[in-house]
Amino acid sequence: MQNELEQLVDLPEGKLVFTNEQIQFLLDNIGNLNPHIRDNLVYTLFARGFSENAFKQKQIQVIIDSFIQNRGLLDKLINQKTMPFF
């Protein structure tokens, strides 16, 4: 799955399409300790997916539902201090 997602990162703007399995992998790896998976794949693909409107409506609902069900993870991501000057 990681190789599939790395190929998605390299797609030109407007060509991005996600399978449900890829979205589930992204959701499962939001907090991955491996910075390549977390930052270069998960965060990058979620950002691109939303900015390019690449998600289907049902996929967006799955993403939202996942965050609602895992409220602790969402709070942690929002409150995480990742900037070096904090």
CORUR-V879114 format. One line per field, one symbol per residue. ss: DSSP state (@ for helix, = for strand, . for the rest). phi: phi as a letter, one per 20 degrees, with the letter a starting at -180 (. if undefined). A space follows every 50 residues. Layout:
BEGIN
ss->???
phi->???
END
This chain:
BEGIN
ss->.@@@@@@@@..........@@@@@@@@@......@@@@@@@@@@@@@@@@ @.....@@@@@@@@@@@@@.@@@@@@@@@.......
phi->.gfgffffgeffgndfbdefffffffffdgdgffffffefdfffffffgf feleefgfffffffgffffdgfffgfffefddffee
END
